[in-house]
Amino acid sequence: MMDSFRVQDEIKNRVRESTDIVRIIGESVELRKAGVNYVGLCPFHAEKTPSFSVNPGRQFFHCFGCGESGDAFSFMMKYHRLSFPEALKELARRAGIDLPERTLSKSDQQRLKQRERLYAVNEAAAEVFQQTLQQSSMAEHCRSYLVERGIPDEAREQYRLGYAPGPDQGGWSFLTTQLQKKGLAVADIERAGLAVKKERGGYYDRFRDRVLFPILDMSGRVVAFGGRILGEGKPKYMNSPESLIFDKSRLLFGLAQHKEAIRKQRRALVVEGNFDLLSLAVQGVENVVAPLGTSLTRQHIRSLRGYCEEVVLLFDGDAAGLKAAMRSVPFFLAEQVEARVVLLPEGHDPDTLIREKGADGLDTLVEQALGLPEFVFDTLVQRHGLTLNGKNRIIAELQPLIQAGDPRQRSLMVAHFSEKLGVSAAQMSTAVVGGGRPDPAPVAEVQGSRFKQLSRQHRQLVDFLILYPEFLDELLAAGLEAVVRDPLLLDFINFLKQTAAAGPCTPETIFSALGDGVERDYVAELFMRAGEAEQEEEDWQKAMCDELVGWLQQRNRQQDEAELLQQIRKAQQAGDHEKLMELLKRKQACGRKRTEFCDNMLKKE
């Protein structure tokens, strides 16, 4: 059992050392260099000022706002909602490291194998769909349709568009049969959402006579499909059902392909459909994404916040578009992301608009876009009017929006909207407080780390052992436990000894072994402050260790001498002349050792 743990630790450390945490986190968070660290907006809580820091030297991240911290494994688990084995497998795959199966439990192995089978099924399906669109006579009308929509061959290749033939041409199980011929199990094809099981046995394809858009996760792997029907029938658009590898509330179509364009322009455009996105991209507007058959979720907005400072919604001016925009307002406020709304002219969607007006015409509309709160207010005024009854309804419908903001946002919106409605801020505040959720009770200030209450020398000792635990044995040999009397320090030393006994003791294993709390936060902040240069200079580390060893030796001698003086006083009081002479000789020997120690220290200097 211990050998199994040791092998797993070795594999984990190897994967960690082969992983660039800045690149991993940078796929989801916009990071900029700040000294030896990289900083950005925290992906785990709403903020306007960056408090999220990544230390590439120690392969570690920490948020000074919400306290989230950890290594690349922690980030993959928290941000992408993976289990540890799944995070280990993904990072190992990216690093080109083969994982021995014995490092995982049977249930973990089964889950990971199932995920890999789903990835394989979706990739194989994308190839079948793409090849069918490019080469099959069954897809001739689909190719004509794409030409009519202004989608060139290059875009078809870039977005890996495909075609699923209808029953009249390919039968009811065209894809399922093709995938089975490739050796893929029909059960996995069904789990991927590409086949549907019949009540009387057998399977039929979910997608039939549709243009297929592969949906990619942020690592570029195909996890699902979106299909637009070509003939008659409903629904017009259909997406794969959710699976072990596909969560539509977290993924946005086009984000994997367009994240760099969004980063460059600091703005993301959100459209409602896949073809809207494709039409804009063909015209050179690449900072665009689309939700996958669902309204924008808070997680969608949080994902976008990692790449841009502003989001602009391009929705149709119909009732559905208005409703979608209204529904997203609380999420933007809660995530503190700037958002504006473009309601397209009547009869236009992004596709028709970009083809008629071009990219310049779209840019003009975007620059005229209303801020999201203003858009909501204007919409409510148009809907209810400014009669007494209308104002009451407007105030009632504004309540959930105002409550979604932070205290400062709430105060500003109350002042702004009350002036527009011609009511006092106090009246609106009363309505909002009365009708909304009560403000949470103030949280008592968390007591600071006990490490911060240590003396300067003891705190220096703690910091050094956290950052460089490989010197623990040398400090123990110098009398560390004899010098340290503080219960907190003794507990910490025992903790380090236990951690070292279980395997290699590194700063990361120390952090992982700490439970949530102020001590864990203290260690995280220490990692962020630790300079990369210091970490790389072994001479500096050894010099610091030698300094601590010298201090420990000196303290040991001082303690020995103090104890010896106490024994001498007791011998004098007891009149024990023989004992007194023995103790005086020991004191004289201690004096010689102290002189030799001082001479040695001077020689070192």
C-alpha positions as MATLAB code, in Angstrom:
seq = 'MMDSFRVQDEIKNRVRESTDIVRIIGESVELRKAGVNYVGLCPFHAEKTPSFSVNPGRQFFHCFGCGESGDAFSFMMKYHRLSFPEALKELARRAGIDLPERTLSKSDQQRLKQRERLYAVNEAAAEVFQQTLQQSSMAEHCRSYLVERGIPDEAREQYRLGYAPGPDQGGWSFLTTQLQKKGLAVADIERAGLAVKKERGGYYDRFRDRVLFPILDMSGRVVAFGGRILGEGKPKYMNSPESLIFDKSRLLFGLAQHKEAIRKQRRALVVEGNFDLLSLAVQGVENVVAPLGTSLTRQHIRSLRGYCEEVVLLFDGDAAGLKAAMRSVPFFLAEQVEARVVLLPEGHDPDTLIREKGADGLDTLVEQALGLPEFVFDTLVQRHGLTLNGKNRIIAELQPLIQAGDPRQRSLMVAHFSEKLGVSAAQMSTAVVGGGRPDPAPVAEVQGSRFKQLSRQHRQLVDFLILYPEFLDELLAAGLEAVVRDPLLLDFINFLKQTAAAGPCTPETIFSALGDGVERDYVAELFMRAGEAEQEEEDWQKAMCDELVGWLQQRNRQQDEAELLQQIRKAQQAGDHEKLMELLKRKQACGRKRTEFCDNMLKKE';
ca = [
       0.000    0.000    0.000;
       2.810    2.424    0.918;
       4.537    1.579   -2.393;
       1.337    2.478   -4.236;
       1.164    5.868   -2.506;
       4.848    6.451   -3.225;
       4.372    5.689   -6.931;
       1.350    7.990   -7.087;
       3.312   10.816   -5.425;
       6.170   10.322   -7.868;
       3.793   10.456  -10.846;
       2.004   13.499   -9.450;
       5.298   15.325   -8.864;
       6.497   14.427  -12.348;
       3.308   15.750  -13.941;
       3.446   18.912  -11.799;
       7.061   19.576  -12.777;
       6.176   19.119  -16.458;
       3.206   21.504  -16.282;
       3.341   25.221  -16.987;
       0.758   26.568  -14.554;
       0.758   29.992  -16.234;
      -0.240   28.399  -19.538;
      -2.880   26.177  -17.904;
      -4.536   29.032  -15.995;
      -3.921   31.458  -18.860;
      -6.329   29.424  -21.009;
      -9.138   30.624  -18.773;
      -7.849   33.789  -17.081;
      -6.247   36.862  -18.641;
      -2.886   37.117  -16.861;
      -0.271   39.874  -16.984;
       3.245   39.765  -15.613;
       3.856   41.621  -12.335;
       7.386   41.101  -11.069;
       8.082   37.382  -10.741;
       4.344   36.597  -10.604;
       1.377   36.889  -12.966;
      -1.877   38.560  -11.896;
      -5.457   38.665  -13.167;
      -9.105   38.744  -12.141;
      -9.996   35.809   -9.924;
     -12.095   33.162  -11.720;
     -13.612   32.022   -8.426;
     -15.256   35.248   -7.215;
     -16.453   38.541   -8.683;
     -13.971   41.401   -8.554;
     -12.980   44.506  -10.483;
      -9.374   44.806   -9.285;
      -7.046   41.823   -9.857;
      -6.230   39.969   -6.655;
      -5.473   36.589   -8.257;
      -1.753   35.789   -8.465;
       0.177   32.948  -10.108;
       3.757   32.135   -9.127;
       5.407   30.212  -12.006;
       8.501   29.390   -9.955;
       6.522   27.472   -7.362;
       3.765   26.426   -9.800;
       1.182   27.892   -7.447;
      -1.801   30.289   -7.477;
      -3.465   32.306   -4.726;
      -6.308   34.833   -4.584;
      -5.846   37.498   -1.934;
      -9.553   38.316   -2.263;
     -11.370   35.017   -1.693;
      -8.466   32.866   -0.457;
      -8.649   30.188   -3.174;
      -5.198   28.739   -3.795;
      -3.331   25.667   -4.927;
      -1.366   24.152   -7.785;
      -2.294   23.175  -11.356;
      -4.221   20.148  -10.090;
      -6.278   22.335   -7.737;
      -7.083   24.769  -10.542;
      -8.228   22.042  -12.931;
     -10.392   20.518  -10.202;
     -11.967   23.792   -9.030;
     -12.366   25.585  -12.349;
     -13.195   22.667  -14.649;
     -14.972   20.624  -11.948;
     -12.779   17.557  -12.337;
     -11.928   14.928   -9.766;
      -8.259   14.623   -8.845;
      -7.718   11.531  -11.037;
      -9.361   13.367  -13.961;
      -7.171   16.431  -13.407;
      -4.075   14.219  -13.144;
      -5.018   12.384  -16.344;
      -5.637   15.616  -18.283;
      -2.416   17.296  -17.173;
      -0.465   14.098  -17.839;
      -1.979   13.934  -21.342;
      -0.907   17.503  -22.046;
       2.589   16.791  -20.737;
       2.897   13.592  -22.779;
       3.232   11.406  -19.676;
       1.693    7.913  -19.592;
       0.000    7.117  -16.297;
       0.350    3.600  -14.892;
      -3.159    2.396  -14.113;
      -2.145    1.078  -10.681;
      -1.940    4.680   -9.420;
      -5.757    4.990   -9.664;
      -8.623    3.196   -7.939;
     -10.840    0.925  -10.029;
     -13.710    3.419   -9.954;
     -11.364    6.241  -11.017;
      -9.959    4.089  -13.810;
     -13.471    3.274  -15.000;
     -14.594    6.906  -14.994;
     -11.458    8.097  -16.807;
     -11.719    5.349  -19.413;
     -15.352    6.302  -19.982;
     -14.399    9.948  -20.487;
     -11.654    8.962  -22.940;
     -14.128    6.773  -24.844;
     -16.539    9.720  -25.105;
     -13.765   11.944  -26.430;
     -12.878    9.220  -28.963;
     -16.520    8.831  -30.065;
     -16.991   12.572  -30.561;
     -13.721   12.939  -32.470;
     -14.590   10.006  -34.730;
     -18.091   11.443  -35.293;
     -16.612   14.823  -36.223;
     -14.424   13.104  -38.818;
     -17.399   11.185  -40.276;
     -19.590   14.307  -40.427;
     -16.779   16.387  -41.929;
     -15.889   13.779  -44.551;
     -19.549   13.386  -45.489;
     -19.931   17.133  -46.035;
     -16.759   17.339  -48.123;
     -17.098   14.262  -50.291;
     -20.513   12.625  -50.228;
     -23.167   13.201  -52.876;
     -25.681   12.993  -50.000;
     -24.394   16.389  -48.804;
     -24.739   18.247  -52.106;
     -27.738   20.283  -50.934;
     -25.927   21.017  -47.653;
     -22.920   22.385  -49.529;
     -25.279   24.542  -51.620;
     -26.954   25.787  -48.451;
     -23.615   26.862  -46.984;
     -22.721   28.700  -50.192;
     -26.057   30.546  -49.987;
     -25.281   31.481  -46.400;
     -21.928   32.896  -47.502;
     -19.818   30.282  -45.699;
     -16.608   29.660  -47.702;
     -14.620   26.431  -47.775;
     -11.951   27.886  -45.464;
     -14.537   28.512  -42.729;
     -15.934   25.005  -43.181;
     -12.450   23.657  -42.555;
     -11.619   25.993  -39.663;
     -14.784   25.164  -37.713;
     -14.840   21.520  -38.876;
     -18.405   21.757  -40.164;
     -20.042   18.474  -41.071;
     -23.254   16.969  -42.335;
     -25.510   14.227  -40.983;
     -27.594   12.754  -43.847;
     -31.332   12.300  -43.484;
     -33.083    8.901  -43.310;
     -34.027    8.999  -47.002;
     -30.351    9.094  -47.976;
     -28.285    7.515  -45.233;
     -30.884    5.589  -43.264;
     -31.785    6.014  -39.600;
     -28.441    4.836  -38.247;
     -25.862    6.163  -40.717;
     -23.485    7.585  -38.082;
     -23.999    4.778  -35.570;
     -23.111    2.189  -38.206;
     -20.024    4.144  -39.319;
     -18.763    4.473  -35.754;
     -19.352    0.811  -34.992;
     -17.288   -0.073  -38.048;
     -14.472    1.910  -36.430;
     -14.677   -0.381  -33.395;
     -16.587    2.005  -31.116;
     -19.178    0.506  -28.769;
     -22.790    1.480  -29.381;
     -23.243    2.047  -25.637;
     -20.548    4.751  -25.769;
     -22.129    6.258  -28.891;
     -25.373    6.508  -26.934;
     -23.635    7.999  -23.869;
     -22.127   10.661  -26.121;
     -25.673   11.586  -27.176;
     -25.140   10.643  -30.823;
     -27.433    7.607  -30.829;
     -30.869    7.095  -29.287;
     -32.025    3.698  -28.111;
     -35.333    2.427  -29.521;
     -37.976    1.046  -27.182;
     -38.082   -2.204  -29.153;
     -34.332   -2.540  -29.451;
     -31.709   -1.095  -31.730;
     -30.533    2.494  -32.163;
     -31.126    5.457  -34.455;
     -29.031    8.614  -35.002;
     -29.888   11.711  -33.008;
     -28.735   14.086  -35.771;
     -30.370   13.670  -39.188;
     -30.278   16.012  -42.206;
     -28.442   18.696  -40.256;
     -25.373   20.886  -40.620;
     -23.154   19.891  -37.691;
     -20.995   22.257  -35.621;
     -18.465   20.468  -33.381;
     -18.397   22.007  -29.897;
     -14.926   22.191  -28.359;
     -13.817   22.432  -24.748;
     -11.057   24.887  -23.812;
      -8.365   22.302  -24.587;
      -9.683   22.004  -28.150;
     -11.268   18.545  -27.835;
     -14.661   17.775  -29.378;
     -17.164   17.241  -26.560;
     -20.531   17.674  -28.323;
     -22.303   18.868  -31.469;
     -24.819   21.498  -32.467;
     -26.951   20.786  -35.507;
     -29.106   23.047  -37.688;
     -31.829   21.241  -39.624;
     -31.876   21.747  -43.400;
     -35.302   20.439  -44.279;
     -38.642   20.671  -42.546;
     -38.907   19.654  -38.933;
     -38.251   20.737  -35.394;
     -36.313   21.711  -33.454;
     -34.517   24.063  -35.817;
     -31.343   23.831  -33.696;
     -30.364   20.789  -31.636;
     -27.404   20.187  -29.333;
     -25.955   16.998  -27.915;
     -27.336   16.160  -24.471;
     -25.035   16.744  -21.510;
     -22.547   14.030  -20.668;
     -19.465   13.329  -18.552;
     -17.502   15.681  -20.817;
     -20.173   18.219  -21.852;
     -21.848   20.827  -19.621;
     -23.739   23.377  -21.713;
     -24.082   25.791  -18.792;
     -20.286   26.242  -18.743;
     -19.216   26.063  -22.397;
     -19.758   28.700  -25.073;
     -19.627   27.861  -28.765;
     -16.663   29.594  -30.385;
     -14.775   30.486  -27.209;
     -12.076   27.872  -27.827;
     -11.502   29.245  -31.353;
     -11.949   32.940  -30.558;
     -10.409   33.421  -27.112;
      -7.278   35.123  -28.493;
      -9.340   37.551  -30.611;
     -11.454   38.356  -27.536;
      -8.317   38.922  -25.454;
      -6.862   41.204  -28.097;
      -9.980   43.386  -28.406;
     -10.878   43.217  -24.686;
     -14.509   42.755  -25.751;
     -16.736   39.743  -26.461;
     -19.834   39.815  -28.633;
     -22.542   37.311  -27.687;
     -24.984   36.139  -30.369;
     -27.822   33.656  -30.095;
     -27.000   31.087  -32.770;
     -24.124   29.165  -34.321;
     -24.751   30.545  -37.803;
     -24.842   34.084  -36.400;
     -21.379   33.460  -34.998;
     -20.107   31.908  -38.225;
     -21.439   34.766  -40.372;
     -19.679   37.361  -38.204;
     -16.430   35.390  -38.185;
     -16.464   35.105  -41.993;
     -16.670   38.913  -42.160;
     -13.642   39.261  -39.878;
     -15.496   39.726  -36.584;
     -13.893   36.964  -34.528;
     -14.421   38.154  -30.946;
     -17.797   36.422  -30.826;
     -19.343   33.493  -28.919;
     -22.773   31.865  -28.632;
     -24.507   29.996  -25.794;
     -25.439   26.402  -26.530;
     -29.194   26.323  -26.725;
     -29.587   27.915  -23.328;
     -29.661   31.386  -21.851;
     -26.437   32.941  -20.646;
     -25.506   31.549  -17.257;
     -23.397   33.055  -14.526;
     -20.669   30.529  -15.332;
     -20.691   31.635  -18.983;
     -20.089   35.220  -17.880;
     -17.394   34.146  -15.458;
     -15.653   32.305  -18.314;
     -15.785   35.412  -20.510;
     -14.485   37.600  -17.687;
     -11.200   35.750  -17.937;
     -10.664   37.094  -21.457;
     -12.246   40.535  -21.700;
     -13.400   43.639  -19.863;
     -16.723   44.138  -21.650;
     -19.460   41.938  -23.096;
     -21.910   43.148  -25.745;
     -25.112   41.185  -26.343;
     -26.316   41.107  -29.966;
     -29.882   39.897  -29.663;
     -32.856   40.067  -31.975;
     -35.342   42.800  -31.143;
     -38.160   40.274  -30.672;
     -39.698   39.194  -27.377;
     -37.302   36.235  -27.031;
     -34.278   38.482  -27.494;
     -35.566   40.974  -24.938;
     -36.285   38.206  -22.453;
     -32.814   36.708  -22.906;
     -31.141   40.069  -22.317;
     -33.263   40.786  -19.234;
     -32.544   37.365  -17.754;
     -28.773   37.854  -17.990;
     -28.647   41.182  -16.119;
     -28.325   39.804  -12.552;
     -25.454   37.553  -13.627;
     -23.457   40.422  -15.123;
     -24.041   42.508  -12.012;
     -23.094   39.661   -9.696;
     -19.886   38.971  -11.649;
     -19.123   42.713  -11.927;
     -18.679   42.509  -15.713;
     -19.464   45.532  -17.868;
     -22.220   44.663  -20.330;
     -24.130   46.467  -23.058;
     -26.985   45.475  -25.357;
     -27.445   45.923  -29.096;
     -31.029   45.307  -30.193;
     -30.813   44.720  -33.919;
     -33.106   46.579  -36.348;
     -36.455   44.924  -37.030;
     -36.170   42.105  -39.513;
     -32.434   41.635  -38.909;
     -30.359   39.080  -37.106;
     -26.534   39.228  -36.862;
     -26.246   37.145  -40.033;
     -28.410   39.396  -42.231;
     -27.028   42.565  -40.658;
     -23.365   41.724  -41.229;
     -24.078   40.709  -44.826;
     -25.984   43.918  -45.528;
     -24.021   46.463  -43.465;
     -20.638   44.755  -43.153;
     -18.295   44.847  -40.161;
     -18.281   48.671  -40.119;
     -22.070   48.795  -39.805;
     -21.941   46.362  -36.919;
     -19.208   48.389  -35.211;
     -21.421   51.482  -35.403;
     -24.272   49.672  -33.670;
     -21.949   48.264  -31.009;
     -20.606   51.716  -30.180;
     -24.200   52.940  -29.723;
     -25.136   50.034  -27.450;
     -26.938   50.794  -24.204;
     -25.520   49.783  -20.846;
     -27.371   46.761  -19.521;
     -29.108   48.501  -16.564;
     -30.175   51.365  -18.836;
     -31.512   48.904  -21.364;
     -33.553   47.156  -18.685;
     -34.974   50.427  -17.402;
     -35.947   51.662  -20.882;
     -37.570   48.314  -21.648;
     -39.634   48.451  -18.454;
     -40.747   52.029  -19.194;
     -41.897   50.978  -22.670;
     -43.710   47.997  -21.210;
     -45.449   49.644  -18.221;
     -45.406   53.396  -18.890;
     -44.836   56.115  -16.280;
     -48.251   56.169  -14.684;
     -48.457   55.637  -10.923;
     -49.303   51.966  -11.479;
     -46.561   51.667  -14.108;
     -43.931   53.104  -11.763;
     -44.946   50.632   -9.063;
     -44.476   47.763  -11.522;
     -41.126   49.118  -12.703;
     -39.851   49.416   -9.124;
     -41.017   45.863   -8.406;
     -39.249   44.446  -11.474;
     -36.056   46.395  -10.742;
     -35.733   44.844   -7.291;
     -34.014   41.556   -8.284;
     -31.623   43.501  -10.536;
     -30.629   45.931   -7.800;
     -30.277   43.122   -5.276;
     -27.880   41.318   -7.634;
     -25.312   44.109   -7.323;
     -22.833   44.682   -4.549;
     -23.627   47.389   -1.918;
     -21.958   50.135   -3.952;
     -23.796   49.115   -7.129;
     -27.102   48.955   -5.258;
     -26.626   52.452   -3.873;
     -25.786   53.883   -7.307;
     -28.709   52.152   -9.050;
     -31.177   53.243   -6.389;
     -30.026   56.867   -6.744;
     -30.019   56.715  -10.561;
     -33.358   54.991  -11.129;
     -35.197   56.880   -8.403;
     -34.256   60.155  -10.126;
     -35.485   58.851  -13.481;
     -38.788   57.720  -11.966;
     -39.281   60.907  -10.006;
     -39.397   59.185   -6.617;
     -37.117   59.628   -3.656;
     -34.129   57.339   -3.159;
     -35.517   56.531    0.290;
     -38.787   55.298   -1.236;
     -36.989   53.051   -3.703;
     -34.573   51.809   -1.037;
     -37.509   50.873    1.180;
     -39.131   49.004   -1.688;
     -35.912   47.222   -2.589;
     -35.008   46.268    0.984;
     -38.587   45.261    1.747;
     -39.031   43.162   -1.358;
     -35.590   41.708   -1.855;
     -33.260   39.525    0.088;
     -31.985   41.017    3.321;
     -28.330   41.962    3.360;
     -26.255   39.241    4.983;
     -25.200   39.828    8.541;
     -21.694   41.234    8.820;
     -19.099   38.511    9.179;
     -16.791   38.807   12.136;
     -13.224   39.577   11.149;
     -11.201   36.394   10.921;
      -8.364   36.243   13.411;
      -4.978   36.463   11.714;
      -2.592   33.557   11.417;
      -0.873   32.562   14.659;
       2.390   32.458   12.708;
       2.199   36.240   12.387;
       2.210   36.539   16.176;
       5.593   34.794   16.511;
       8.818   36.674   17.190;
      10.793   37.840   14.156;
      13.391   35.055   14.519;
      10.807   32.313   15.021;
       8.726   33.570   12.104;
      11.855   33.605    9.940;
      12.430   29.999   10.943;
       8.845   29.008   10.024;
       9.030   30.797    6.661;
      12.348   29.141    5.799;
      11.077   25.653    6.649;
       7.878   26.180    4.620;
       9.827   27.315    1.569;
      12.808   24.964    1.963;
      11.700   21.910    4.016;
      14.647   19.907    2.616;
      16.794   21.582    5.317;
      14.640   20.236    8.179;
      17.025   17.405    9.112;
      19.994   19.784    9.258;
      18.144   22.145   11.587;
      16.967   19.251   13.764;
      20.574   18.079   14.078;
      21.521   21.615   15.200;
      19.131   21.322   18.142;
      15.956   22.836   16.718;
      13.618   20.995   19.080;
      15.761   21.814   22.108;
      15.694   25.553   21.362;
      12.044   25.882   20.377;
       9.657   26.036   23.328;
       6.607   27.676   21.678;
       3.765   25.076   21.432;
       2.792   26.362   17.972;
       6.346   25.897   16.664;
       6.631   22.457   18.231;
       3.342   21.419   16.586;
       4.600   22.785   13.271;
       7.889   20.863   13.531;
       5.998   17.650   14.327;
       3.729   18.338   11.350;
       6.799   18.674    9.077;
       8.318   15.457   10.456;
       5.079   13.541    9.837;
       4.789   14.970    6.327;
       8.389   14.028    5.560;
       7.841   10.507    6.918;
       4.968    9.990    4.428;
       7.074   10.907    1.374;
       9.070   13.749   -0.183;
       8.435   16.921    1.829;
       8.011   19.859   -0.555;
       6.335   23.274   -0.174;
       3.436   21.912   -2.236;
       2.921   18.833   -0.035;
       3.027   21.071    3.043;
       0.327   23.293    1.560;
      -1.792   20.337    0.437;
      -1.636   18.815    3.929;
      -2.880   22.006    5.607;
      -6.608   22.289    6.163;
      -8.549   25.370    5.103;
      -7.966   28.288    7.424;
      -5.744   31.245    8.206;
      -2.573   29.116    8.404;
      -3.187   27.855    4.866;
      -3.740   31.450    3.748;
      -0.500   32.450    5.460;
       1.428   29.795    3.521;
      -0.258   30.811    0.247;
       0.710   34.459    0.748;
       4.250   33.389    1.613;
       4.500   31.461   -1.667;
       3.368   34.521   -3.593;
       5.873   36.806   -1.859;
       8.788   34.401   -2.242;
      11.036   35.621   -5.025;
      11.777   33.289   -7.916;
      15.420   34.367   -7.810;
      15.809   33.254   -4.199;
      14.296   29.923   -5.059;
      16.869   29.310   -7.775;
      19.959   30.424   -5.810;
      21.092   27.339   -3.890;
      23.989   29.281   -2.360;
      21.515   31.710   -0.807;
      19.434   28.868    0.605;
      22.471   27.191    2.150;
      23.749   30.488    3.549;
      20.349   31.100    5.148;
      20.364   27.585    6.611;
      23.886   28.093    8.002;
      22.746   31.329    9.614;
      19.826   29.548   11.285;
      22.110   26.683   12.368;
      24.468   29.225   13.960;
      21.573   30.884   15.747;
      20.323   27.516   17.044;
      23.783   26.554   18.292;
      24.142   29.897   20.026;
      20.721   29.573   21.656;
      21.567   26.032   22.745;
      24.749   27.258   24.448;
      22.884   30.141   26.086;
      20.256   27.747   27.410;
      22.928   25.324   28.636;
      24.802   28.162   30.389;
      21.613   29.501   31.963;
      20.756   26.049   33.244;
      24.364   25.610   34.501;
      24.225   28.913   36.423;
      20.987   27.819   38.024;
      22.595   24.539   39.112;
      25.645   26.451   40.499;
      23.346   28.646   42.618;
      21.581   25.576   43.955;
      24.937   23.882   44.798;
      26.123   27.037   46.629;
      22.890   27.221   48.619;
      23.143   23.537   49.499;
      26.832   23.848   50.502;
      27.765   20.994   48.126;
      31.426   21.962   47.486;
      32.256   18.911   45.357;
      29.253   19.481   43.060;
      30.073   23.187   42.871;
      33.643   22.563   41.663;
      32.401   20.174   38.959;
      29.861   22.725   37.734;
      32.447   25.542   37.691;
      34.736   23.423   35.497;
      31.827   22.844   33.079;
      31.133   26.592   33.033;
      34.794   27.262   32.187;
      34.585   24.721   29.311;
      31.441   26.430   28.032;
      33.311   29.737   28.005;
      36.066   28.222   25.844;
      33.503   26.808   23.410;
      31.804   30.210   23.164;
      35.173   31.848   22.361;
      35.899   29.219   19.690;
      32.415   29.756   18.224;
      32.946   33.519   18.039;
      36.364   33.006   16.425;
      34.815   30.693   13.821;
      32.061   33.196   13.079;
      34.663   35.944   12.571;
      36.622   33.707   10.193;
      33.442   33.075    8.143;
      32.863   36.783    7.858;
];
